[in-house]
């Protein structure tokens, strides 16, 4: 199957698909533009199926059309985050062995294409092709210990259905889009289009523009990060949003005071969700979320959950354990290095999320902390080791430790402690800006005499 083709086979061509900064596009228009993109990729650029194609493009109708065009050409779509630095993009090209990079132009449906020659036969190429690959996205960042997560067309279809058990997105819904399309695609963009909904893209992410777009186009769903809820509740006035039926917070815990301010302002209490690129949307706290504001909810119907202690035994209610997930739509393979789903999963079927969680007596789950070192800034994740390695590449720096600190307005910010001589914080920040995506750059550089370490010599994490 091809999920993009299935979307248009089932869509009402006259229905609204995307509103991009005030300009409306129907499913018929989206179908025509994406079909033209696919034909150009096949005929002009001679793509061999299933080529791995990176996409660089600003968020909007143009992004949606180009990504669907890649899928309809039977190529494997690889989102390239616009904030990624040149060195990060080069690392992605090398690690995934991309066959080409598509760059969107200012005119919708038009693009430039750079062909990249893959120098050698890859040992996993045959297995890759047999999976009917659709999408590759990195689990966190694009270098370091992050993994390229491969999803097939069939897997995306399964996880879209699994996620929608709770979201209940339908053709009458209009979703206000505020997240980055390169970071949220398989259980966001494709889910909405699969169910015939419309995607509303505001002029900016300022509160007044979000609300203007929501009310002009009758937005019914908000799927956002805590940062966006903070923006919307910054004032004390009521939020006029009568069409809103569902508000979901994802990427990080939503502070209770922010959730209650939003509920007081517009009458809808945000539901906390847990999305994982390897899994989909296994948790959604959509039943009376105000009663358990810090819970990720119960598992969605398509998922089973285990909480295990360090020695692999089930934990009791209230006791944190390692969160394992089993269900529909789990990823097909890791790339760089290649590892099949069966080989990557525990007992061939359970995904270990790296989270520590607990369950209460009513079956609601709570994230207690992370067993991994990943840092989450505004919904975009990266490993501290990546930034530390970059800082230590500067000749004046001998050691570095990057950690996360809570912030009243932004949720969290990253802080870098460095052991260095004859260098200023401004110079180090400049070094970071030249080599890192914007969200990975430390908000503050702190000079210290030493970095705390474990007895084995590893950096002691906060």
C-alpha positions as CSV (number, residue, x, y, z in Angstrom):
1,X,0.0,0.0,0.0
2,X,0.9,3.7,-0.3
3,X,-0.6,5.8,2.5
4,X,-0.5,9.0,0.5
5,X,-2.4,7.4,-2.4
6,X,-4.9,6.0,0.1
7,X,-5.5,9.5,1.6
8,X,-6.5,10.9,-1.8
9,X,-8.5,7.8,-2.8
10,X,-10.7,8.3,0.2
11,X,-10.7,12.2,0.4
12,X,-13.5,14.5,-0.7
13,X,-11.7,16.6,-3.3
14,X,-13.9,19.7,-2.5
15,X,-13.2,19.5,1.2
16,X,-10.8,21.9,2.9
17,X,-7.3,20.3,3.5
18,X,-4.9,23.1,4.4
19,X,-5.3,26.8,5.3
20,X,-1.8,28.3,5.0
21,X,-1.7,31.8,6.5
22,X,-5.1,32.7,5.2
23,X,-4.9,30.9,1.8
24,X,-7.3,27.9,1.5
25,X,-6.4,24.7,-0.3
26,X,-8.8,21.8,-0.9
27,X,-8.0,18.1,-1.1
28,X,-8.4,18.3,-4.8
29,X,-5.7,21.0,-5.0
30,X,-3.4,19.1,-2.7
31,X,-3.9,15.9,-4.7
32,X,-3.0,17.7,-8.0
33,X,0.1,19.4,-6.6
34,X,1.5,16.4,-4.9
35,X,0.8,14.2,-7.9
36,X,2.8,16.7,-10.1
37,X,5.7,16.5,-7.6
38,X,5.7,12.7,-7.7
39,X,5.7,12.7,-11.5
40,X,8.6,15.2,-11.6
41,X,10.6,13.0,-9.2
42,X,10.0,9.9,-11.3
43,X,10.4,11.4,-14.7
44,X,12.9,14.2,-14.4
45,X,15.1,12.9,-11.6
46,X,14.8,9.2,-12.4
47,X,14.2,8.0,-8.8
48,X,14.7,4.3,-8.2
49,X,12.2,3.0,-5.7
50,X,12.5,3.3,-2.8
51,X,15.1,6.1,-2.8
52,X,15.7,8.0,0.5
53,X,14.8,11.6,-0.1
54,X,15.5,14.5,2.3
55,X,13.1,17.5,2.4
56,X,14.0,21.0,3.4
57,X,11.1,23.4,3.3
58,X,9.2,25.9,5.5
59,X,6.1,24.7,7.2
60,X,2.9,25.1,5.3
61,X,0.9,23.8,2.4
62,X,4.1,23.6,0.4
63,X,5.6,21.3,2.9
64,X,2.6,19.0,3.0
65,X,2.4,18.8,-0.8
66,X,6.1,18.1,-1.3
67,X,6.2,15.4,1.4
68,X,3.1,13.7,0.0
69,X,4.8,13.9,-3.5
70,X,7.8,12.1,-2.2
71,X,5.6,9.3,-0.7
72,X,3.6,9.1,-3.9
73,X,6.8,8.6,-5.9
74,X,7.3,5.5,-3.7
75,X,10.4,7.1,-2.2
76,X,11.2,7.2,1.5
77,X,10.6,10.6,3.1
78,X,13.3,12.0,5.4
79,X,12.4,15.3,7.1
80,X,15.3,17.7,7.5
81,X,14.6,20.2,10.3
82,X,15.0,23.8,9.1
83,X,16.9,24.7,12.3
84,X,19.5,22.0,11.7
85,X,23.0,23.4,11.0
86,X,25.0,22.5,7.9
87,X,27.1,20.0,9.8
88,X,24.0,18.3,11.2
89,X,22.5,18.1,7.8
90,X,25.7,16.6,6.4
91,X,25.7,14.0,9.2
92,X,22.1,13.1,8.3
93,X,23.0,12.7,4.6
94,X,25.9,10.5,5.5
95,X,24.3,8.3,8.1
96,X,21.1,7.6,6.1
97,X,22.9,7.4,2.7
98,X,20.3,9.8,1.1
99,X,19.8,9.6,-2.6
100,X,18.8,13.2,-2.9
101,X,17.6,16.4,-1.2
102,X,14.5,18.3,-2.2
103,X,14.4,22.0,-1.3
104,X,11.1,23.8,-1.5
105,X,11.0,27.1,-3.5
106,X,8.8,30.1,-2.8
107,X,6.2,28.9,-5.3
108,X,4.0,26.1,-4.0
109,X,4.6,22.7,-5.6
110,X,8.0,23.8,-7.0
111,X,11.4,22.6,-5.7
112,X,15.0,22.1,-6.5
113,X,16.6,18.7,-6.3
114,X,20.1,17.7,-5.5
115,X,21.0,14.1,-6.5
116,X,23.4,12.3,-4.2
117,X,25.3,9.3,-5.3
118,X,25.4,6.4,-2.8
119,X,28.9,5.1,-3.1
120,X,28.5,1.5,-2.0
121,X,25.9,-1.3,-1.7
122,X,24.5,-1.2,1.8
123,X,24.3,-4.5,3.7
124,X,20.8,-3.6,4.8
125,X,19.4,-2.3,1.5
126,X,17.5,-5.4,0.6
127,X,15.8,-5.7,4.0
128,X,15.1,-1.9,3.8
129,X,13.3,-2.3,0.4
130,X,11.3,-5.3,1.5
131,X,9.7,-3.2,4.3
132,X,7.9,-0.8,2.0
133,X,9.6,2.2,3.7
134,X,7.8,5.5,4.0
135,X,9.5,7.7,6.6
136,X,12.7,8.0,8.5
137,X,13.0,10.3,11.4
138,X,15.7,10.5,14.1
139,X,14.6,9.7,17.6
140,X,16.4,12.7,19.1
141,X,18.7,15.1,17.2
142,X,20.7,14.0,14.2
143,X,24.0,12.9,15.6
144,X,25.4,11.4,18.8
145,X,23.5,8.4,20.1
146,X,20.3,9.2,18.2
147,X,18.8,6.6,15.9
148,X,17.1,6.8,12.5
149,X,13.6,5.4,13.0
150,X,12.1,3.7,10.0
151,X,8.4,3.5,9.4
152,X,6.7,1.6,6.6
153,X,3.4,2.6,4.9
154,X,1.6,-0.2,6.7
155,X,3.1,0.8,10.1
156,X,2.0,4.4,9.7
157,X,-1.5,3.3,8.8
158,X,-1.7,1.1,11.9
159,X,-0.4,3.8,14.2
160,X,-2.7,6.4,12.8
161,X,-5.6,4.2,13.5
162,X,-4.3,3.4,17.0
163,X,-3.7,7.1,17.9
164,X,-7.2,8.1,16.6
165,X,-8.9,5.8,19.1
166,X,-8.6,8.6,21.6
167,X,-8.3,11.7,19.5
168,X,-11.3,10.9,17.4
169,X,-10.3,13.2,14.5
170,X,-12.9,13.3,11.8
171,X,-13.7,15.1,8.5
172,X,-15.5,17.9,10.4
173,X,-12.4,18.7,12.5
174,X,-10.1,21.7,11.8
175,X,-6.8,21.4,13.6
176,X,-4.8,24.5,14.6
177,X,-1.2,23.7,13.6
178,X,1.5,25.0,15.9
179,X,4.2,22.2,15.9
180,X,7.2,21.8,13.6
181,X,6.3,19.6,10.6
182,X,9.7,18.0,10.4
183,X,9.3,16.8,14.0
184,X,5.6,15.9,13.9
185,X,4.4,14.1,10.8
186,X,3.4,10.5,11.1
187,X,0.9,10.8,13.9
188,X,-0.1,14.4,13.2
189,X,-0.1,15.5,9.5
190,X,-0.9,12.1,8.1
191,X,-3.4,11.3,10.8
192,X,-5.4,14.5,10.1
193,X,-5.3,14.0,6.3
194,X,-6.2,10.3,6.6
195,X,-9.3,11.3,8.5
196,X,-10.3,14.1,6.1
197,X,-9.7,16.9,8.6
198,X,-8.3,20.4,7.7
199,X,-5.0,21.8,9.0
200,X,-5.1,25.5,9.9
201,X,-1.7,27.2,9.9
202,X,-1.7,30.7,11.6
203,X,0.3,33.7,10.5
204,X,2.6,33.4,13.5
205,X,2.7,31.7,16.9
206,X,1.8,34.9,18.8
207,X,-1.3,34.4,20.9
208,X,-3.4,36.9,19.0
209,X,-2.5,35.2,15.6
210,X,-3.3,31.8,17.0
211,X,-6.7,32.9,18.2
212,X,-7.4,34.9,15.1
213,X,-6.8,31.8,12.9
214,X,-8.8,29.6,15.2
215,X,-11.9,31.7,15.2
216,X,-11.7,32.7,11.5
217,X,-11.6,29.0,10.4
218,X,-13.5,27.4,13.3
219,X,-10.6,25.3,14.7
220,X,-11.8,22.4,16.7
221,X,-8.6,20.8,17.9
222,X,-5.4,22.2,19.4
223,X,-2.4,19.8,19.6
224,X,0.4,21.8,21.1
225,X,3.4,21.9,23.4
226,X,3.3,23.5,26.9
227,X,5.1,26.6,25.4
228,X,2.0,27.4,23.3
229,X,-0.3,27.0,26.2
230,X,1.9,29.4,28.2
231,X,1.6,31.9,25.3
232,X,-2.1,31.6,25.2
233,X,-2.6,32.1,28.9
234,X,-0.1,35.0,29.4
235,X,-3.0,37.5,29.8
236,X,-5.9,37.3,32.2
237,X,-8.6,37.9,29.6
238,X,-11.0,35.2,28.5
239,X,-10.1,33.2,25.4
240,X,-12.9,33.4,22.8
241,X,-12.7,30.0,21.1
242,X,-16.2,28.5,21.0
243,X,-15.4,25.9,18.3
244,X,-12.7,24.2,20.4
245,X,-13.6,20.6,21.4
246,X,-10.2,19.0,22.2
247,X,-6.9,20.5,23.5
248,X,-3.9,18.2,23.8
249,X,-0.5,18.9,25.4
250,X,2.5,16.9,24.2
251,X,6.3,16.8,24.2
252,X,6.7,17.7,27.9
253,X,4.6,17.9,31.1
254,X,2.1,20.8,31.2
255,X,2.3,22.8,34.4
256,X,-0.9,22.5,36.4
257,X,-1.4,26.3,36.8
258,X,-1.1,26.8,33.0
259,X,-3.6,24.0,32.3
260,X,-6.1,25.5,34.8
261,X,-5.6,29.0,33.4
262,X,-6.3,27.6,29.9
263,X,-9.4,25.7,31.1
264,X,-10.7,28.8,33.0
265,X,-10.2,30.9,29.9
266,X,-11.8,28.8,27.2
267,X,-13.6,25.9,29.0
268,X,-11.5,23.0,27.8
269,X,-8.9,21.3,30.1
270,X,-5.9,20.2,28.1
271,X,-5.3,16.4,27.9
272,X,-1.7,15.3,28.4
273,X,-0.4,12.9,25.8
274,X,2.8,10.8,25.4
275,X,4.0,10.5,21.9
276,X,7.1,8.4,21.0
277,X,8.5,8.2,17.5
278,X,9.2,4.4,17.8
279,X,5.6,3.8,19.0
280,X,3.1,6.5,18.1
281,X,0.6,7.8,20.7
282,X,0.3,5.1,23.3
283,X,-1.2,7.3,26.1
284,X,-3.8,10.1,26.1
285,X,-5.3,11.5,29.3
286,X,-8.6,12.6,27.8
287,X,-11.1,11.4,30.3
288,X,-11.5,14.1,33.0
289,X,-7.8,15.3,32.7
290,X,-8.4,17.9,35.3
291,X,-8.7,15.2,38.0
292,X,-5.2,13.9,37.3
293,X,-3.4,16.8,35.7
294,X,0.0,15.1,35.9
295,X,-1.0,11.8,34.4
296,X,-0.4,10.7,30.8
297,X,-3.6,8.7,31.2
298,X,-4.5,5.1,30.5
299,X,-3.0,3.2,27.5
300,X,-4.9,3.6,24.3
301,X,-6.8,0.4,23.3
302,X,-4.2,-0.9,20.9
303,X,-1.4,-0.9,23.5
304,X,-0.3,-3.1,26.4
305,X,2.0,-1.8,29.1
306,X,4.5,-3.3,31.5
307,X,6.4,-1.6,34.3
308,X,9.5,-3.5,35.4
309,X,12.0,-3.1,38.1
310,X,15.8,-3.1,37.5
311,X,15.8,-6.9,37.9
312,X,12.9,-7.3,35.4
313,X,10.1,-7.9,37.8
314,X,6.7,-6.2,37.6
315,X,6.4,-3.2,40.0
316,X,3.5,-2.5,42.4
317,X,1.1,0.4,42.0
318,X,2.8,3.6,43.0
319,X,6.3,2.2,42.5
320,X,8.3,3.5,39.5
321,X,9.4,1.0,36.9
322,X,10.9,1.0,33.4
323,X,8.1,1.6,30.9
324,X,7.7,-1.1,28.2
325,X,5.1,-0.8,25.4
326,X,3.6,-3.4,23.1
327,X,1.0,-2.7,20.4
328,X,0.1,-1.7,16.8
329,X,2.3,0.6,14.8
330,X,5.7,0.0,16.4
331,X,8.6,1.1,14.3
332,X,10.0,-1.3,11.6
333,X,13.8,-0.8,12.1
334,X,16.6,1.4,13.2
335,X,19.1,2.8,10.7
336,X,22.7,3.6,11.4
337,X,23.4,1.0,12.6
338,X,20.7,-1.2,11.1
339,X,18.6,-3.2,13.6
340,X,15.3,-4.8,12.7
341,X,12.2,-4.3,14.9
342,X,12.4,-7.9,16.2
343,X,16.0,-7.5,17.1
344,X,15.5,-4.1,18.7
345,X,12.5,-5.0,20.9
346,X,12.6,-6.8,24.2
347,X,11.5,-10.4,23.6
348,X,10.9,-9.3,20.0
349,X,7.7,-7.3,20.9
350,X,8.2,-4.9,23.8
351,X,9.6,-1.4,23.3
352,X,11.6,0.0,26.2
353,X,10.9,3.7,26.2
354,X,13.7,4.8,28.5
355,X,11.1,6.4,30.9
356,X,10.4,5.6,34.5
357,X,6.7,5.5,35.2
358,X,4.2,4.4,37.8
359,X,0.6,3.4,37.8
360,X,-2.1,4.3,40.4
361,X,-5.0,2.2,41.6
362,X,-7.3,3.3,38.9
363,X,-5.0,2.4,36.0
364,X,-3.6,5.9,35.3
365,X,0.1,6.2,34.4
366,X,2.6,8.9,35.5
367,X,6.0,9.6,34.1
368,X,8.4,9.8,37.1
369,X,11.6,10.6,35.2
370,X,13.8,9.6,32.4
371,X,16.3,6.9,32.5
372,X,18.0,8.4,29.4
373,X,19.9,11.7,29.3
374,X,17.9,13.3,26.5
375,X,17.1,17.0,26.9
376,X,13.7,18.4,25.8
377,X,13.6,22.1,24.8
378,X,10.2,23.3,23.6
379,X,9.3,19.9,22.2
380,X,12.6,19.3,20.4
381,X,14.9,16.8,21.9
382,X,18.7,16.3,21.8
383,X,21.4,14.5,23.7
384,X,23.7,16.6,26.0
385,X,26.7,14.5,24.8
386,X,26.3,16.1,21.3
387,X,26.6,19.7,22.7
388,X,29.4,18.7,25.1
389,X,31.4,17.2,22.3
390,X,31.0,20.3,20.3
391,X,32.1,22.5,23.2
392,X,35.1,20.3,23.8
393,X,36.1,20.6,20.2
394,X,37.0,24.3,20.9
395,X,40.8,24.5,21.7
396,X,40.2,26.4,24.9
397,X,37.7,23.9,26.5
398,X,38.9,20.8,28.3
399,X,35.6,19.5,29.8
400,X,31.9,20.3,29.5
401,X,28.5,19.2,31.0
402,X,25.1,20.2,29.6
403,X,22.0,19.9,31.7
404,X,18.4,21.1,31.7
405,X,16.9,23.7,34.1
406,X,13.2,24.6,34.6
407,X,12.2,28.0,33.3
408,X,9.0,29.8,34.3
409,X,8.1,30.9,30.7
410,X,9.8,28.4,28.4
411,X,9.3,25.2,30.4
412,X,13.0,24.4,30.3
413,X,16.4,25.7,29.1
414,X,19.8,24.1,28.8
415,X,22.9,25.2,30.7
416,X,26.5,24.3,29.8
417,X,29.2,24.1,32.5
418,X,32.6,24.3,31.0
419,X,36.2,24.0,32.2
420,X,38.2,26.4,30.0
421,X,40.8,29.1,29.8
422,X,41.3,32.2,27.7
423,X,37.9,32.2,26.2
424,X,34.6,34.1,26.8
425,X,31.1,32.8,27.0
426,X,30.3,34.9,23.9
427,X,33.0,33.1,21.9
428,X,31.7,29.6,23.0
429,X,28.1,30.5,22.1
430,X,29.3,31.7,18.7
431,X,31.0,28.3,18.3
432,X,27.7,26.6,19.1
433,X,25.7,28.8,16.7
434,X,28.0,27.9,13.8
435,X,27.6,24.2,14.4
436,X,24.3,23.4,16.2
437,X,20.6,23.8,15.6
438,X,19.2,26.8,17.4
439,X,17.3,24.8,20.1
440,X,20.5,22.9,21.1
441,X,22.5,26.1,21.9
442,X,22.9,26.5,25.6
443,X,21.0,29.4,27.1
444,X,23.9,30.1,29.5
445,X,27.6,29.2,29.7
446,X,28.9,28.7,33.3
447,X,32.6,28.5,33.9
448,X,33.6,25.9,36.5
449,X,36.8,24.5,37.9
450,X,35.8,20.9,37.4
451,X,33.0,18.6,36.2
452,X,31.5,16.2,38.8
453,X,32.1,12.5,37.8
454,X,31.1,9.1,38.9
455,X,33.7,6.7,40.4
456,X,34.1,5.2,36.9
457,X,35.0,8.6,35.4
458,X,31.7,9.3,33.6
459,X,30.0,12.7,33.9
460,X,27.6,12.8,36.9
461,X,24.3,13.8,35.4
462,X,21.9,16.0,37.3
